[in-house]
Amino acid sequence: MKNNSRRKFIQNAFKTAAVAVGAPAILSNSFAYAGTVSKLGLNEVPTIEPLKFAQIKLPYSYAALEPSIDALTMEIHYSKHHTAYIKNVNEALLAENISYTTEKELFSNASKLSAKIRNNGGGAWNHNFFWEIMKPGSKGPEGKVLEAINASFGSFDKFKEQFTQAGITRFGSGWAWLVNDNGTLKIGSTANQDNPLFDNAPIKGTPLLALDVWEHAYYLKYQNKRNEYIANWWNVVNWDAVAKKMS
């Protein structure tokens, strides 16, 4: 009995200490938690693995978004550009001995990061997000998504116009975004591979929709006609995914 009581005391003391130093107790499913805590014995110290980005499996075939986005562009975009971002950021995280354990935490300190981690980390996360909010045969938003858009922008057509302008007028390379900022929907854009989760982003909030306007996303099919690329991209927006991110 004494041994059992002593063991329970030690276990409870360890739990209390873990809370005191800020050990993660609840993990948000909105962000990939990169660290894993080992199974602990009485005399073991918890270990957390370094942050590591992973490329999601493409939810459809390279040709699935034809004719809006051609198969060759999708293949190069996913297997070359995105894969390179994943590789480069993971190498930089190790080389620079970054201690952040989640993507959310990393981006919350974006202004402190090296250019390599900032650009490649953003590119890794942004593209995972981008693949998920597209699918073949979009039918347009409905339900709570459409209601929120109408409430924030007056109508879906006005929303499309503003979002399209954000993409067209982004100078050079970057992204257009729809975000939820504490219950208010906002449209904006970021340069390069920045995103609204960065602590110094010009638009902040929870990303709901994103459009890649880097030339590698459209140049093989559309050349310099970014406006045509954006007009056709609306045909492949996955509004069901947007609804899940809004909930």
N, C-alpha and C positions, 0 to 999 in steps of 0.2 A: 504493500500500500504506500509505503514511504517513497519507494522508487517511482511508482506511478504518479504520485503527487509532485515529485521533483521534476519528472519529465514534462508534466503539464505546465508547471510553473515556467520552465525554460522555454517551452514552445510559445506560451502567451507573452513572455518577455520579449522574445524575438519579433513576434508580430507587432508589438507596441513600438519597438525600435524601428521596424521597417516603415511604419506610418510616420514616425517622427522625422525620418530623413527623406520623406517624400517618395517612397517606393510606389510604383503605379499599381492601383487597385482595380480601376475600371478602365477598359480600353475602348476608345471610340471606334466604331466600325466604318467611319468615314475615311480613315487613314490607315494605311498598312503599318502595323506595329512591327518594327524590325527586330527588336530585342526579344530574347527568350530567356526565362529564368529557369535555372536548373532545379531538379528535384532535390530538396534539401534534407540532409541529415542534421542531427543535433549540433554538430560542430562545423557545418559548412556555411560558407558565405555566399549569398546569391550572386550569380554572374549574369551580366547582360551583354549579349552579342552586339557588335557595332551595327549601326544603321546600314542597310543594304537595299538598294532599289531592285525591283524585279519587273520585267516586261510582261504584261498580261498577254494571254493568247488572243489573237485577233478573233473577234466574235463572228466573223463571216469570212468568206473567201475573198481573195484579192479582186476578183471580178464582180463581186456581189453588188457593188455600188455603181456599176455601169448603168447608163452612160454618164451619169453626173461626175463620177470620179473613175478614171480609167484604171484597169488592172495593173498596168506597168507602173503607174505612179504609186498606187497602193503598195505594190511589192517593194519598190525602192524605198518608199517612205517608211514602211514598217521594218523591213529586214536590214536596211542600211542605216538610215538616219536615226531612227528610234533606238535600234540596237546599239549604235555608237554612243548615244547619250547615256544609256544604261551602263555600258562598259566604262566610259570615261568618268562618270560621277562616282561609281563604286571604287575605282582606282584612286581617285582624288580623296575620297572620304578616308580610306586607309592611309594613304601617304601623308595626309595632313592631321591624322589622329583626331578626327572629329568625334566629340563625345555625345552629340545629340542622338537620341534613340528613336525618334519618329520623324516622318516627313513634315508633319505639322510644326514640330519644334524647330526643325531645320529652317523652314521657310519663315518662321516667326523671327529668325535671326539672320535673314538674308543679307541685310546691309553689312554684316560682319564677315560674310563669306568671301572666299577667293572667287575670282571670275570663273575659274574652271568649275567649281562646285555650283555656283549660282546658275551658270548657263546650262550645264549638263543636268543638274538636278531638276531645274525647271523643265528642261526638254524631256526628261524621263517621265516626270509626273504629268505634264501637260498632254503628252501623246497618249498615255494610258487613259486619261480622261476623254480625249478626243475620240478614240476608237469606240468607247462605250456609248457616246451620245450620237452615234450614227447607226443606221440600219437600212436595208433595202426597203423601198416602198413606203415612205413616210406619208401619213394621212393628215398631218397637222395636229396642233394641240387641242385638247378638250378638257372638260372637267375643271379641276382646281387650277391647273396650269393656265388654261385659257382665261379663267376668271381673274387670276392674278395679273396676267398680262393686260387684260382689258382695264382693270382697275388702275394699273400703274402707267399705262401708255395711251389709253383711250380706245384702242382697238388693236387687233392682231396686225393689220396692215401698217398702222403707224409704228408698231414695235418692229416689224420687219424692216421698215424704212430706216429707222434709227440704228438698228443693229447692223444693217448693210452698210450704212455710212461709216460706222465705227471701223468696219473691216476695210472699206475702200480707202478711207483717209488715214489709216495707220501708215505713216511714212516708213519705207523700208520694210524690214521683217518684224513680225509680231503676231499678236492674237487679239481677237475681239471677244468680249465676255458679257454674259448676263449673270449677275450675281444677286444673291439675297443678302441685303445689308440690314440686319435686325428687323426683318419683316418688310423692307422696302426693296423692290426690284430696281436694279440700276444697270445701265449699259455703259461700257467703256472699253478701253484697249490697253495693252501693255506692249512694250518693245521687246524684241528678241525672244527669250524664253521665260521672261518674268510672268508671274501670275498673281491673281488677287490675294493669295495667301501670304505673299511677301510683305514684310513689315514696312517696306518703303514703296509699295506699289501705288500708282496713281488712282487705281480703283480697288476698293477692298470689300470683302464679303465672301459668302460661301458660293463657289462657282456652281452654276446651274447649266450653262451652255457655253461652248467655246468654239471658235473658228480659227483655224490655222491659216494665216495669210502669208506665211513664208513662201517664196517662189517655188521651192521644191515640192510644195503641196499641190501645185496646179500647173506649173509651166510646161510640162510635156504636152498637155492637152490644150491649154488655153493661152499659152505664151504670155503676153503682157496684159491679157484681158482679165484682170482680177475681178471685174464687175460681173462677167459671165460665169466665172467659177462660183462666185457667191450666190448668184441667182439660181444656179443649178444645185448648189449644196443644200438649199432648203428642201429639196426633194428627198434627202436622205437623213434628215434630222430624226433622231430617236426620241420622240416626245414622251414615251413611257419611261425612259431613263431619266429624263428631265424631271418628271413627276416624282420619281423615287428620291431624287436628290433634293427636291423641294420639301419632302415630308420630314 
